[in-house]
Amino acid sequence: MTDDLLDRPTVHALLADGTTVSIRPALPGDREQLQGFYEEMSPENLRLRFFAASRRSAAQAADRACARHRPGYRALLAEADGRVIGIAEYDTGEQTGDPAKDDPAKDGEETGDAAKGTGGTGGAQHGGAQPKGAAKRDAEISIAVADGLHHRGVGTLLVEHLVSAARTEGITTFTADALTENHEVLRLFDDLGLRTSRRFEGPQARCVIHLDEDDAYLSAVEARGRAADVASLLPLLRPAVVAVAGAGRAPGSVGRAILHHLHSGGYTGRLFAVNPHVTSVLGVPSHPSVAALPRTPDLVIVAVPAVAVPALADECGRAGVRALVVVTAGLDHTQAQALLTACRTYGMRLVGPNCLGVSNTEPALSLDATFAADHPRPGTAGVAVQSGGVGIALLDGLSRLGIGVSSFVSLGDKFDVSGNDMLQWWESDGRTGLALLHLESFGNPRAFSRTARRVTRRIPVLTVDAGRTDAGRRAAASHTAAAATRTMTRGALFTQAGITATRSVGELLETAALFHSQPLPEGSRVAVVTNAGGAGVLAADACAEAGLALPPFTPATIDDLLAVLPDGAAVGNPVDATAAVSEEQLTECVDRLTRCPGIDAVVVALVPTAVAAATGDDLVRAVTAAPGRRERPVLAVRLEQDRAVLLLPAADGGAVPSYAEPQAAARALAHAAQRAAWLRRPAGTVPGLDDVETERARTVVAEYLAAHPDGGWLDPSTCADLLACYSVPQIPWAWAETEDEAVLAADRLRGFDGRVVMKAHWPGLLHKARQRAVHLDLRGDSQVRAAFRDLENRFAGLMTGVVLQPLAARGTELFAGVVQDEVFGPLVLFGLGGTATEVLADHAARLAPLTDRDVHELLTAPRCAPLLLGADGDPPVDLGELEQLLLRLSRMAADLPQLAEADFNPVLATPAGATVLDARIRLVPRRPQDPYLRRLR
């Protein structure tokens, strides 16, 4: 096994108080510093760590951690301000047989005292259930944290990273001995979120920690990460002191505009300018440097030229600044790297570069550090965007609608602070009721998805699906990588996370207006009411096209409506209340429809008429009469409206969204119905699977890549071996390289009717049917020989052999596959199979690992789904076996990051089960990465 841990670069992560530390392997050159780390401990902590206050133990521990690498041993250091503040180790006790490489400190004094920790808290990496046939491996763990730094999460963070490495080595449990009086380290193990047990032996306690894959552990890691993340953002979004570097005297500069916004917006903290040429700018005191400021800023807004950014960032870090917002654009690679290095070295959070700025409208703060045209209106929408132009449009739209903004962050080039950070801030700030995102890229989509799934159950999360590929493009190839477009991948992310994805900024604002002002509908059944028949027809068409239903009314409802509407009203759906309808009549009609048990929402399409004007009726008041008492959403459509969407104020303090186009109202209502349906569904869990041999699968992959360092498509035998590790059902098959071998194989495989199938094979062959490399329905030896000779002649120099299979029974041909996206991770696809998959591209997709809910949605999403339930008198297929196949495919993709692409086409589904008839798998050399490990970008 390669030493993955030693090859890893230094990573940075957040402690519980929001400060940054670096995590890296211990190296031989660290020995002197590490011994000093131990020797600076108090005698009491040394005793708890080593069971004796021995300075000799400190030297031995430093020798062990900094010795040459040996299998089964890992040591990770936590550093802050250039000094070691913690260490965590595990040791399996494996020996190399080379005394020079074995542990130099493994004598009687050190044996068995692995967890004599000095405090902090701990955690461990998730993993799968113990694979069938896999050897259990145990490692002793030890933790030490510098005096004065306990209770800040140093030990927790180290152990989380240590366990991530342990799981890649197949270690299944950690064991640890501790003195029973060492309450801190015992609490550390109890709080991990992992399954632990404890046995007391006199003054010692032996703890066993199982490194199983467990949602409880991931949730515990999330909770720790969320608290640390929010703490780290306080200097950015709730700064007590702000400085603007680059605020010039000349009007029109970005720095001056931001300083003006901060000053005129009523920022309640201390405000400074940094400019060596003046003593004040816009009445704000100015100083020549950050170091010269009378108080250290929490936040510095950087608006200096790109060439000056790295030096200024370093100066800010040395001065103790905790956060930077870099609005400067145009940094080259060297400047960008220097900026990020300074932020990581000094523990500063960074927004930007190339951004619009940040804002927090809390009345006690009034922070507007942007150069937008106007101050944002205080409100309840959290906004994070990568595009400054989109940000300006959203700030203006939300302010105009009256929704307002709780906090706004223009992420820019997104070197550090991301959408994931902002979701966690909004989840915790107590003010945000709606989250709006515009993200052009994702740094860690799987972590983002997990955060979003949690946050969106509390507040709606809406996004503009930016960077979509051509919506009309269809996959022209059957292999999985070609079928999986970036649009499909992003759609899977948003669908699984419950994010409402819109296609434009306008649609985002239209939907936000509905989410902000109205309750969610219980379903998709809509009643349309109008005072003009044509407007009602337009609204009904728009609703139907958006996937909403307009059910007919029951006789009781019809009678109820006729009792309040004027003569001549038509009470189908839509309801034509006629131009003669009065304000009172329309109000009663809308109220009754909102109480109708077969209706989930009401759309009121209004046009101004002379009749209403003559009577003094204001039909809009019928819509806004009392929205607070209505249990179902009500939307207005006014074709004469000059703005795309407005929020009409109501007498009871509520509001009703009003749209200029019925399509906009219908789209917003469809999004609301989808969100309501998502909230009703259970969250889903990743089911456990029997008969999975993960370690054997990893061995198969390692052996193939050792022989093929650049990767490639697996041969049939290796492919079958890999599928067998996950108990994926395959049709019987045989391999033949000569005509005689083919005849013998056919004789063994012939089923009840004696027919077989022959498929040519050579590395990289993707489209057997298209290249006419398949012979079906072969009977008898003569046909088998003829088929082999035909393939051998036509593909001379290419073909390496043939695969023979019995002719499969009739059934539904389906497609299942997976592709590893470099950014999003494994994506599982499912849909119609056979040659039709190339023409129809009828595929749905979800990101792995699949939950039971994901699998159900994957089976029902494609257009071919009715075929699975039985059609034209055919019985339904075995859905349970199909679910199992997809879950096993998902597990294989999650276990094996080297699996670049898997293509099962066709999968034959019948009432008796689901069987893979043809499988292709491509492997590439790729190092596993833990998407849930806490680390900064």
N, C-alpha and C positions, 0 to 999 in steps of 0.2 A: 504494500500500500504506500502511495506517495505521502510525504509529510505535508498534508494540505494546510495544517495550521501554521507551520513555519513559513509557508509560501504566502500566507495572507499578509496584506499590508496592514499597517496600523489603522485601527478604526476609532472613531470618536462616538461617544454616547453621553446621555444626560444622566446625572445623579438625581436623587429625589428632590433636591433644592433647586434644580434647573441648571446647575453648573455643569461644565463639560469636562470629561476626562478622556484620555486615550487608553485603549486596550491593545496590548501587543504581546507576543511571545517573549519569554525571558531568553536572553542571549548570553553567551559567555562573557561579554564585556560588561554585563550588569552586576557581576559578582560583588564588587566592592560596595556599590551603592545598595545592593540588596542586603548585604551583611549589616551595613549601617542602618538600614530600615529596621532590622530586627533589634539591633543593639540600642536603638533609641526608644524601644518599647519600655514601658514601666515593668518592674519585676512581677507585678501581679498579672499583667497581660502575657508576659513571657511564660509564666507558670501555667496559665490557661491554655496557651498555645502548645507548649512542649511538655506539660505535666511537671515541669521543674524550671526554676528561674535560672537557666544555665546559658551562659554566653557561648559555650561550646556548641550547644544546640543551634544557636543562630548561625555560626560559621558553617556547620554541617548542612543546614537547610539552604544556605546560599550556595554552597558547593553543588548540592543536588539540583537546584533549580537552574543553575547556569552551566551544568555539565553538557557534554556533547549529547545530541539527541539520541534517545533510545526508544524502541517501540513500547507503546503502552504508557508512556509518561508525557504529561503536558504541564506546563506552567505558564500562566498568564499574569501579566503585570497591569496594574492601573496606575497611570501617571497623571499628575496635575502640576502645572508650573514647573515642569522639568524634573520632578522628583517622584519616586515611587511612593504610592499611598496605600497599595494593597496588592496581595498576591493570592491566587487560587491555583491549586494543583490537583491533578489526579494521577494515580499510579496503579496499573494493573498487576504490577509485580513480575511482569515478563522479563526474562533475561535473554540477552543476545548471545551469551557464551563468550563474549569478548570483555574481559575485565576493564578495559579502557573505556568501554561504552556503557557498562552497567553503572548503577547508582553508586557513587562514591560515598554517600552518607548513610547507606543502608546498614547500620549496625544496630546493636540491641537497644540503644537509647532511643533511636528514631522509629523502630518498628512498632506499628500499631497505634501511633498517635496522630493519625492523619487529620483529624478534624478539630484539633485543639485550637479553635479559632478565637479571634479576639473581638468578635462582634460583627456588626453589620447584619445584612439579611441575605438570603440566597435564593437561587432559582435554578431550574434545569430545563433543558431543551425537550421539546415534544418528540415523540417517536411512535412507531406502530406497535401493535400487539406483537408479542414474541413470534417470529416467523417459524413455521413448521420446519423442523430440522436444523434451526440455527442454534449455534452454541451460545449459552448465556455467558456474558463476560461481566466481571465485576471490577470496579476500581475504587481504591481508597481516595478520599477527597480531603483536602485541607484548605483552610482559608485564614488569612491574616490581614488586618486593617490597621493602619497607623493610628497611634494614640491621637485623640482629639477629633477624629474623623468618623467615629461610629455614628450610626443612625442616619447616615446620608445615602445609604443604598450602594456603597462601594462593593461590599461583599455580594449583594444580590446581583449586581450587574456582572461582576466577574464570573459568578457561578453560571449565570445564563449563557455567557459566551463559552465557558468551559464545557458545559453540557452539550452545546451545539457541536463542538469538536468531538466530544466523546461519542455522540450518536453516529457520526460519520465513521468511527472506528468500530461500530457494532457493539459498543458497551451498553449494557442493559440496566445496570444498577450502580449506584454509588453507595459505599458504606463509609461510615464516619464514627470515630470514637471521640467522646467529649466528657469532660468532668461534669457531673450532675449539677454542680454549682454554676456552670457556664451557661446561664439562662439565655444569653444573647444568641449564641450559636444554635442552641436547641430551638429557640424561637425562629431562627433563620430557616431551619429545615421544615418546621411546622408550617411556615408561611409560603413555602415554595409554590403551592398549587399542585404538587405532585403527590402521588401515593407514597406514604412513608410509614415505617414502623419503627418502634423503639424498644430496646431491651436493656434493663438496668442490671449491671454487674458490679455490686459494691459501689465505690465512688464514681464509677464510670457509666456512661450510657452509650450503647451501640445503636446507631441509626442506620436504617436501610432505606434508600430512596430509589424508587422505580422510575426509570426514564421513559415511561409509556407515553404514547401520543394521547393527549387528553385535553379536551376543550377547557376543562377547569384550569389547567396550567396556562394555556394560551390566554384565557380570560384574566388570570392573575398577572401575567406578563403585561397584558394590555393595560390593566389598572395601574400598575407601577409606571408604565410608559406614559400613560395619560397624565398622571400627576406630575411627572418630571417635565413633560412637554409644556403643560400649562404654566408651571413655575418658570420655565425658561423664556416664555413669551411675555411675562409681566414687564420686564424692562422695555420691551418693544411696544406693547399696546397699553400699558399703564405707567408710563415713565413719569418720575417726579421732576426730572431735569432733562431738557432737550437742548441740543446745540445744532445749528445749521452751519456746515462747513461749505463755503463756496457761495455765500450770499453776497453778491456784488452790489456796487453802488448804482450801476447802470440799470435802468428799467428794462424788463424783458428777460433777465436771466432767470433760469429755473430756480436756483437757490434763493434768489430774492423773492420770487413768487411763493415758494414754500414758506419762507419766513413771514411773509405778509399774511398767508393763510393762518399760520399758527397764531400770530399776533392778533389779527382781526377776528379770528374765530373764537377768541376768549379762552385760549389754553390756560389752565389754572396753575400749572407748575412753573418752575423757573425756566426762562428761555434766554439763550445766548446765541450770538453769531460768532463764527470764527473767520476772521479776515485780518490779515496783518497790516492793512493799509488804512483802516478807519477805526474809530473808537465806538461807533454805533451805526446801525443800519436800521432804518425805519423805526428809530426810537428804541431799538433793542441793543443792549450793551454788546460790543464786539471786542474780541481778544485775539492776539496774534496766533495762538495755537491752542490745541485742545489741552495740552499740559498747562497752559497759562490760565485756564478757566478757574474761577474761584470755587466752583463745585464740580465734581466729576459727573459728567452726564450719564444718565442711564442709556440714552439713545442719542446717536449722532446721525443726522441726515447728511449724506455725502453727495455734494453737487459740484465737485471739482472736476477738472479735465481728467480723462482716462489715465494719462501718464502719471498723475499725482495720486491716484487712488491707492495703490499698494502702500506707499509710505504713510499716507494718512491713516489707513487701516491699522498699520503697525503702531503708529503713535496712539491711536485710540485704545488699542489693546493694552499697551504699556501703561496707559493712564487709568485703566480699570473700567472702561466703557463696557456695557453689557450687550448692546445691540446696535446694529448699523442698518440704515436704509440707504442703499446706493442707487440713486436715480441716474447716475452717469451711464451712458451707453458707449459702445464702441471699444470695450476692453479687448485687447488681443489675448492670445492664450497665456502668455507669460504673465501679463497683468492680472488676468482672471485667477490663475493659479496662486499668485502671490496674495491676492485678496482673500481667497478661501483659506489659505494656509494661516494667515494672520487671525482670521476668525476662529479657526480650530485651535490654534496655539493659545489664544487668550480667552477662549470660551465665549465668544460673542455670537449671538444669533444674527443672521443676515437675511434681509429682504432685498431682492434684486440680484445683480445690477439691472440697469435698463428698465426702470419701473416708474410708476406714477406716484408712488408714496403710500402712506398708511393713514388711517383715520379711525378714531374711536370716539363716538358721540356721547359717551356717558356724561351726564350733566356735571358731575363732579370733576370731569377732566377736560372735555371739549378739545380733543386733540385732532387737528386737521393738518397733517403734514403731507399734503398733496399739492400738485399744481393744476388740479381741475379748475374749471371756470368758476364754479360756485361751491360753497360749503354744502356738504350733504345734510339732508334733513334727518334729525334724530329719529330712530325708529327701531324696528325689530328684525330687519333683514341683514344677515351677515353675507358679505360679498368678498370673494377671492377670484382674481382674474390674472391671466398671464398677459393679455393684451391691454395696454393702456387705453386704447380707443374703445374697446368693449367696456372697460371699467367706467369711462366717462359716460357712455350711453346708459349703463345700468344705474349709476349714481343719479343721473338726471331723471331717468324713468321712475325709479323708486321714490325719489323726492316728489316728483309731479303727481304720482299716484297717491301720495300720502302714507305709503308704507314706511318709508324712511330706512335708515341704515343704522345697525348697531355698531358694527365695525367693518372696515374695508381694508383689504391688503392687495396691492398690485404686486404680484409675485415676480413679474418680469422674467428674467432668464432662470429664475428658480434655482439658484445655487444651493440654497439651504431651506428656508421656510417654504412649506409646500401646502397643497390643499389638505393633506392629511393632518398637518399641524392645526390648520384653521378649523377643521371639523371638530377637533378635540377642544379647541378654545371655545367655540360656539356651544358645544355640548355643556360646558362648565360655567359660562359667563352669567347665566341667570337672566339674560336679556334677549337673546336671539330666539326667534320663533320660526325662522325661515332661512335656509342656507342656499346661496346662489353661487355657482362655480362656473368658471370658464377656464378649462385646462386643455392646453395643446399637447401636453406630454404627461407621462406618469413615471415617477421615479421607482415606486414600489407598489404596483397595482394590487398585489395580493394583500398587503398590509392596508392599503387604502380601502379595498373592498371590505375587509373585516371591520375596520373602523366605521365605514359608511353603513354597513348593515346594522350596527348598533345605534349610530346617531340617528339614522332615518326612521327608526321606530319611535323616536321622540319628537323630531322636527322634520318637516319635509326638506329634502335636499334636491335641488334642481340644477341642471347643467345645460349648457349649450354643447351639443355633440360636435365639437370643432375637429377639423382634420379628417372629415369623412371621405372615403373614396367614392367614386362614381356609383350612385345608387343603382344605376341601370346595368352595371357590369355583372356578368355571370361567369362563374368559374368554368373554364373551358377544359379543365383536366380533372380526372377523377381522383388524383392523389390528394391527400389531406391538406398539404401545405398550400396547394393552389386553391382549394375550396375555401380556406380560412382567410377571409379578407380582414383588414384592420377594422372595417365597419362592423363586421360580425363579432370580432373580439371585443371591441369597446361595448357593443350592444350587450354581450354576455356579461361583462363587468357591471354595467348599469342595471341590467335586469336582476341579477342575483343580489346586488346590494340594495335594491329598492330605490335607486336614484331615478328621478323623473328627468328623462333626456329629451330636450327640445331641439329643434333644427335651426333656430335663429334667436337673436336677441329679442326680437319682437314677440315671438312665441313664448320665450322665457318670461317676459314681463306680463303677458296675457295670462299665463298660468299662475304666476306668483300672485296676481290680483285676486284670482279665485281662491287659491289656497289661504291667502291672508284674510279674506272677508267672509268665507262661507264654510259650513260644515262639509265634510266629505260625503259623497253619495254612498248609499249602501250597495248600489249596483249600477247597471248601465241603462236602466229603463227611464226614458225621458218623455215628458209631456211638453208639447209646444203650444203656446197660446199667442194669438196675434189679433190685431184689430184690422189687418189687411191680408186677404187670402194669399196674395203673391209672396209677401214677406214670410208668411208661415210656411209656404212650400219651400222657399229657399232655406229656411232654418231646418226644416225636416230633412231635406236632402243633405245638408251639411252634417247633421247628427248621424244619419245612416252611413255616410261616407267615412265618418270618424270611428265607426264600429259601435255606435250606440244604438239602442233599440227604441222604437216608438210603438209600444204595445197598444192594441185597441182597448178602449175602456169597457168596463163591465156595465151591464144595464143599470145597476144601482148608481154608478158614478155618472153615467149619462143623465139620469134623472136629476141627480144632485146638481149638476152643472146647469142644466136647462132651467132649473128653478131660480137661478140667480142671473142668468144672461138675458139680453134683450131678445125679442122675437126675431127670428131669422138667423140666429146663431147656429153654426154647425159644430157639433160636439164630437166629431171624430178626433183622431190624433194626427195632425194638429187641430186645435180648437180655433175656429174662426169666430171671434166674438163680435165681429162687424165693426164698422166705423161708428155705429150708434152706441157702443158700449160706454158706460159712464165710469168715472174713477171708482165709485163705490162698488159697482158690479164687477169690475176687473179685479179689484182688491179681494173681493169675496171668492172669485173664481180661482185666483192664484192660491189663496189660503186653503181652499178645499182640495186643490190638486196636491199641495204639499202634505196634506194629511191622507191622501189616497194610498192604500197599502200596496198597490201595484206600480207605484211611481217612485223613482229615486231622485229625480231632479226636474226642475221646471225652467224652460227657456221661454222668455216673453219677448216676442218680436214686435216692436212698435214703430209706427210711422206717424208723423204729425198730420192731423186732419183738421179741416175747417169746422167739422161737427164738434170736436172736442174744444176747439178754441171758442166756438160760439156759446157753449155751455159753461165755459170756465173750468172744465175738468183738466186736471194734469195727470195724464195716465202714468207718467213716470212715478208719481207718488203711490200708485197702486203697487208698484214693484218694491218700493223702498218703505212701505207703510210700517212694517214692524219685522224686519228680518231676524231679530233676535228671538222671536217666538216661533219661527219656522224651523222645523227639525230637518228639513231637506234644503239643499242649495237652490237658489233662484238666481238666474242670470238674465240680463237684459240684452237685447240686440236692437240698436237704433241705427238704421241705415243712413240717416242724415248726419250722424255724429262725425265731427271733424278730427277726432283722435282715435287711434286704433283701440284703445281701452281706457276707460275711466272708472274710478270708484265713486259711485253715487252715494252721498251721505244720507243716512236715515235718521228719522226723528229720535230713535232710541239709542243713537250713538254708533250703530253699526254701519255697514256699507254693503252695497250690491255692485258687482262688476257689470259694466256696460260696454258692449263691443260694437264696433262699426261694421264688422262683417260676421255673418253667422258661422263661417268656417272657423274663425278665431274662437268664438264661444264654444263651438263643438270640440275643437282640439283641446281647449283648457279643461272642459268637462270630461273628456276621455282620459286625460292625464289624471284627473282627480279620481275617476272610477278605478283606474289601474292602481293608483296608490292605495285606495281603500281595499282592493282585493289583495294586494301584497301584504298589507297590515293584518288582514284576517288570516292569512296562511301561517301555519307554524314555522318557526325559524328553520327547522330541518337539522338533521344530524348526519354525520358521516358514518354509515353503518360499518360494523365490524365484519370481516370476511374470513371464512374458514378456508383451509387448504391454500394458503398463500405462503410461498417460500421466497421471501425477499432477499435473504442473503445468497441463496443459490442463484437468483436472478442477477444480483450484482456480480457474482462470479462469472456468469455467462457473458455479461456485458464487458467485464474487465478482460476476459480472455479474448473476446473478439477484438477489442480495441488494442490489445497488446499485439495482435497479429495484423491489425489494420489501423495504424496510428492516425490516419486521416478520417477514419470512419467509413461508412458506406451502408448499402442495403444488405441485410442479412440473407444468407443462403437459406433455403427451405428448412434444413435440419436445425440450424441455430434458431431460426424464427419459431419453429415448433417447440423447441426446448424452452424458449423464453415464455411463450404463451402457456406452456404447461406449468411453469412456476406460479402462475396466477389462476390456474384451473380454468382457462378460457376454452370452451368446448370447440373442438376442431373435427372436421370430417376426416376419416381415416385416409392415409395417403402413403405413397411409396415413391422413392427416388430411383431413377434409372438413367444410366449413361450409355447404354448400348441397346440395340434392338432386342437381343435375347433377354436382357434384364427387364426390359419393358414388358415382354410377354409374360415372364414369370411373375412380375409385380401385378399385372392385370389379373392373372389367375387367382392370386391371393385376395384381391380386392373386390372381385365381382360380387355384386349384391344378388338379391333374389331374382332380378331379371337379367343378370349377366352383363350389364352395360357399364362402361367406364368412360372417364374423361382424361385426356392427355393435354398437358400444358407445357409449352417450352419454357426454359428458364435460362437467363443469363444475368449477370449483375447489372442492376439499373433498369431492367425491363419493367415498365409501368403499365403499359396499355396492351395487354395480351389480345383482347378482342379486336382492338383497332389494327393491330399488326397481324391479325389472323394467325396468332400463335397458339390457338386452342383447337382441339378436335373433340367434339361431343359425340355421345351415343355410339361408342365403339363396341362392336359385338364380335367376339371370336378373335383368335390369334391373328388371322390374316389382316383384319382391319387395324389391329394394334400395330402390326409390323408396317403396314402401308402408311399409317399416320406418323410413325416415328421417322420413316425414311423421308416423308414429305417435309417434316420440320427440320430434319438434319440437312436436307438439300437446300432449303430456302434460307436457313439461318446458319449456314456453314461459316465457321470462324467466330461466331457469336455464342451459339448455344452451348451450354456446359452440361446439359442434361434435361430430363423431363420429369414432371410430377404427374403421377397417376392417382386418380381418385374414383371411387364408385360414383355413378351418376346419382345426383341427389334427388330426393323426392320433391314433389311440387310444394311450393310455399311462397311467401312474400319475400322478395329480395330487397334487403336493406343495406345501408352503408353505416359503418361506425369507424371513427378514426380519432386520432389525437395529433396535435402538432404543438411543439414547444416554441412558444413565442419568446423571443429574447427579452422582452420587457414584461409581458403579462403572464409568463409561465405557461403551463400546459392547458390547452384548450381542447375539449372533447366535442366532436361533431357527430351528428346522427341525422339520418334522413333516408330518402329513397335510394336504393342501390341498383346494381347491375349497370347496363349501359345507359340507363335513364339518368343516372346521377350526373353524367357529363352534359346532358341536354337540359335537364330541368333544374339542376342545382338546388334541389329541395332539401336544404340542410338547416338544422338548428344547432346552436352551440352554447356550451356553458364552460366556465373555467373550473379546472380541477383544484382541489379534491371535490367531487360531487357529493352533495347531501342527498338524502332520500327525496327531498322536495325537488332538488335540481333534476334528478333522474326522471321524476314524474313529468316535470315540465319539458324536459328534453324529448320524451316520447310523444308528448301531445302537441308540441309546437309545429312540426313540419306539416305541410299540406297533405302528406300521405298518411297522417295519423288515423283517419277513419278506416284505412285498410287493416290496421292492426286490431280493430275492434270487431271485424267481420263485415263484409260487404257482399251484396248479391248472393246472399244465402250461405257464404263461406263462414266457418266458425272463427272466432277470434284466435289470435296467436297467443302463445304463452308469454304474457307480459312480465311475469315474475322472472322468467329466464332472461328476457331481454334486459330487465333492470339489472340483474346480476352481471350480465356481460358488460354493460356500461360501467358499473361500479368497479369491476375488475380492471377494465381498461383505464379508468380514472386512477385506480390505485397504482397500476404499473407506471403510469406517467408521473405520478407524484413521487414514487419511490426512485425513479430512474431519470435524472435530469439529462443523461446522455441520450435518451430516446427522443430523437429530433422529430420523428414522424412515424405514425402507425396507421395503416390503411387496411381495414377489413371490408372487402367488397368482392362478392356479396356476402352478407350474413343472411342465412336462410332462416326465416321465422315461420314456425308452424304451431299448431295447437299442442304439439308434443315437446316443443323446446326451441332453442335458437342455437345455430351452429355456424361457425366461421368456415366458409368454403374456400376463401382465398385471403391470405394475409401477407402484407409487406411491411417491413419495419426497417427504419434507417437509424443508425446510431452515429453520434459524433462525439469527439472528446469534449467533455464539459464538466467543470467542477461543480459539485452540489453547492447550492446557496440556501441558507435558511431565510425565508422571506419575513419571518416574524421576529428575528433577532433584533434586539434594540440597538440601533446605531443611527447616527446622523448620515445624511446623504453624502 
